[in-house]
Amino acid sequence: MSRALDDDIHHQGLIEDRIIFAALSGYIAPGERLGEKEMSEIFNVSRTLVREAMIRLQARGIVEVLPRRGWFVIEPTVEEARQTINARRALEVGMLVTLDRVSPEQIATLRKHVMAEREALEQNDRARRSYLLGHFHVCLAETIGNAVLGSLLQDLTTRTVLIAALYQSSHDAHESCHEHADIIDALENGNPDEAARLMDVHLRHVEKALNYRDITDRVKNLRSALQNGPKQ
């Protein structure tokens, strides 16, 4: 493989990783435009390389392209986010149910991640909090599962975060952190079935928040539409 090709692959991967990190952290929002010209200047690469990275992110369900308008971060509907959570539930609960044993080293890795979550919460660092809470699921899959599961959950988690965790209240964030710690406790106690049950409950809480937000948004939209009567 040539040095030039190696460099191209590296830059494509860097662009993908940076966009996913920015989405998980809340630095870029759903529906935000990602211009090829601006991206090529930011990363100091050709527009062709940017386009290739965008095509890969499109295949991963993170961005979309609109004719004559360019690339945009996806803006998933509540229903699309709900379907994504169901896909995550199948993967994550299934991964825990079929687990044999978790080593002390693996538990230590997961504890370290939750400790970082708590620090972000204490410091009220919204961006870091959002990233770490979403990335816990990727860390869990990579630590006790495998790289393929980690990659799948990276994409699914990012899509969920784009509609849920970016608008997560401080209370919701603390609850998620506690639930992550409870899952680790169950794994450390050698009870993967309990860990799977707790994961299912955790993801149902995320889904419940989506349901609540959907109702709240519809009421807010209705109030806005009906608040003012016709001019006399």
N, C-alpha and C positions, 0 to 999 in steps of 0.2 A: 504494500500500500504506500502511495507517495506521501511525502511530507505535506504537500498542498491539500491532498484529500483528507489527511488527518486533521489539519487545521480547520477545514470546512466542517467536518463532523463535530469537532470540539465547539466551534462557534454556534452551530445549530443547537447543540445540546445546552450551551450556556444560555441562549435566548429562551429556549423552552423552560429551563429551570427558573430563570429570573421572572418570567411572566407568571408561572405557577406560584412562586413565592410571593409575588406582589399581589396576586389574587387572594391567596390564603391570608395574607396580612392586612388586606383591605386597602392597599395603596392604589390599586386600580379597581374600578367598580364595574358591575354588570353593565353591558352596553357601551363601554368605553371604546373609542376608536383607537386602533393601533396602526398608525400610518407607516407604510414601508419606508418612505423617505426619512421620517424622523427616527425610526428604529435603526436604519442603516447608519445614521449619524451617531446615535447613542452607542451602538456596539462597534462602530468603525468597521463595518463589513459591507459587502455589496447588497443591493436590493434583492438580487437573486437568492442569496443565502437567507435573507430575512423571509422571503416568500417561501422557501423550502421549509424553514422552521415553522412558519404559520400553517402550512399544509399539514405538517405533522401534528400540530396542536389542534387543527380542525378535525383530524382523524381521531384524536383523543377526546373530542367533545368539549374543548376549552374555548375555542374561538370559532367564529363563523365569518364567511365572506359574503358581502352583499354586492350584487352587480353594480358597477360604476360608482360604488361608495367605499369599498375597501374592507379591511379586516376589523372585526369587533369582538370584544370579549362577550361570550354568550350571556344572554339575559333569560335564564330559565324561568318557566312558569312554576307556580306552586305545585301543579300536578306533575311536571317533569322532575322537580326536586323530590317529590314523594316517591316516584318510580325509582329514582336514583337511590334513595334511602332503602327501598325494598331490595334493590340489587346489593347494596352494601350489607344488609342484614343476612342475605343468603351466603355471602362470602365470609363475613366476619364470625357469625354464629357457627357456621359450618367449620371454619378453621379451628375454633375453640373446642367444639364437640369432638373433633377427631384428634385432638392433641394428646400426646402420650406423656411427656414430661417436660418441665421447664427447669433449666439449670439456675443456680444462684446468680451466675453471671448475667443471664438474661433478665432475671428479676431486677438486678441492680441497674441494668440499662433502662428498663421501664420506669423504675423509681426515680432515676435521674431526670427523665423526661417530665414526670409529674411534678418534681421539685421545681423545674424550670417554669412550668405552668403556674405554680403557686407564686413564684417570684414575680412573674409578669402581672398576675392579679394584684399582688400587694403594691406593686409600683404603678398600677393603673395604666400599664402600657398596652393600649388597646390593640395595636397592630401585632405586637409579639404574642399577646394573649390569643388572638384569633388564629395566628399561624400555628402556635404550639397545640392548641386544643384540636385543630383539624388534623395536624400532622401526627398526633398520638396514634391514630388508627394506622397510619403508614408505618410508624415506628414499631407498633405491635406486630404487624404483618411481617415486616422485615426481620424482626428479632426472633419470633417464634414460628414464623411460617417460611416464606421464601421470597426471592426477588420478584417473581412473577406476580404473586399476590400483592406485594408492596407497590408495584407499578400500577396494577389495576385500581387499588384503593387510592393511590395518589390522584388519579383522574376523577374517580367517583367522589372523593372527599372534596376536591376543589370545586366540582360542580355543585355540591351541596352547600359549601361555604358561600358561594356566590349569591345565594338567596337567603341563607339562614344565618350563619355565624357572623357575617359582616354586620348584621343588625342585632346581634345577640346582646341581651341586657347583662349587666354585671351579675345579677342574681343567677341567670341562666348559666353564665360562664363558671361561677363558683360551683354550681350543681354539677356541671359536666366534669370539672376537675375532681370533685369528690367521687363521682361515679367511675372515673378512670382509675382512681386509687383503689376502689372496692374491687374492680376487676382484677387488678394486680394482686390484691390480698387473696382472692379466691385461687389464683394460679399458684401463688406461693404456698398455699395450704394444700396443694395437690388436688384441687377440685375443679377440673376444667368444665364440668357440666354446670356448676354454679357460675363460673365465669361467663359461660355462654348465655345463661339466663340473664345475668346482669347486663351483658352487652345488648341483648334483645330489649330489655327495659330501657337502657340508655338511648338506643336508636328510636324507640317509641316516644321518648320524651322529646327528641329532636323533631320527630314527625308531628307531635302534638303542638309544638311551638309553631310549625308551619300552618297547621289547621287554624290556630288562634289568629295568626297574622293574616290569613286569608279572610277570615270573618271580619277582623278589625279593618282591613283595607276596604272591603266591600261597604261596610257601614260608613267609613270615612268618605268614600266616593259618593255614596248616596246623600250624605249630609251636605257635601259640597254642591251636588247637583240641585238639591231642593232648598238650600238655604235662602237663596234670593229669588223673589218673585219677579214677574215682568214689570218693567217700568210703566208707571201710569202716565 
